[in-house]
Amino acid sequence: MRCANCGANVQQNYQVCPYCGRPTGMSSSYNVPSANDAVPFGSKPCVSCGKTVKGTDQFCQYCGTKQW
């Protein structure tokens, strides 16, 4: 799958591009466009599930995916 913003190859289940940090354009359910929600300062969206994680966390507390 390619990111809709930067065109980088990303894994199929990633909702947020690990290269540009923007939503990939598709959610993991039924290929519905994903929302571009704001995240609190010092936080970032998980590269896999899209939930908000602290900027210093190495792994997502929701899905366990290693963050970039």
C-alpha positions in Angstrom: 0.0 0.0 0.0 1.2 3.5 -0.7 0.7 6.6 1.5 -1.8 9.0 -0.1 0.4 12.0 0.9 4.0 11.1 0.2 3.7 8.0 -1.9 6.0 5.9 0.4 5.3 2.1 0.6 3.8 1.3 4.0 2.3 -1.8 5.5 -1.4 -2.5 4.7 -2.5 -2.0 8.4 -0.8 1.3 9.0 -3.2 4.3 9.3 -0.4 6.8 9.8 2.7 7.0 7.5 6.0 6.4 9.4 7.8 8.6 6.8 5.6 11.8 6.6 3.6 11.3 9.8 0.3 12.0 8.1 -2.7 9.6 7.7 -2.2 7.1 4.9 -5.6 7.9 3.4 -7.2 4.6 4.3 -8.3 3.0 7.6 -7.9 -0.6 8.3 -11.6 -1.3 8.1 -13.2 -1.5 4.7 -10.8 1.0 3.2 -12.8 4.0 4.5 -10.8 7.3 4.4 -9.3 7.9 7.8 -9.8 11.2 9.8 -7.0 13.6 10.2 -7.5 14.3 13.9 -5.4 16.6 16.0 -3.2 15.1 18.7 -2.0 16.9 21.9 1.3 18.6 21.9 4.1 16.2 22.7 2.1 13.2 21.4 1.9 11.5 18.0 -0.4 9.0 16.4 0.5 5.3 16.4 1.9 4.2 13.1 -0.3 1.1 13.2 -3.6 1.8 15.0 -3.6 5.6 14.8 -4.3 6.1 18.5 -2.5 8.9 20.4 0.8 7.8 22.1 3.3 9.9 24.0 6.1 11.3 21.8 8.7 9.5 24.0 7.1 6.1 24.0 8.8 3.4 21.9 5.8 1.1 21.7 2.0 1.9 21.4 0.2 1.2 24.7 -2.9 0.0 22.7 -1.6 -2.3 20.0 2.1 -2.8 21.0 3.6 -1.7 17.7 7.1 -0.2 17.8 7.0 3.5 17.0 9.4 5.2 14.5 
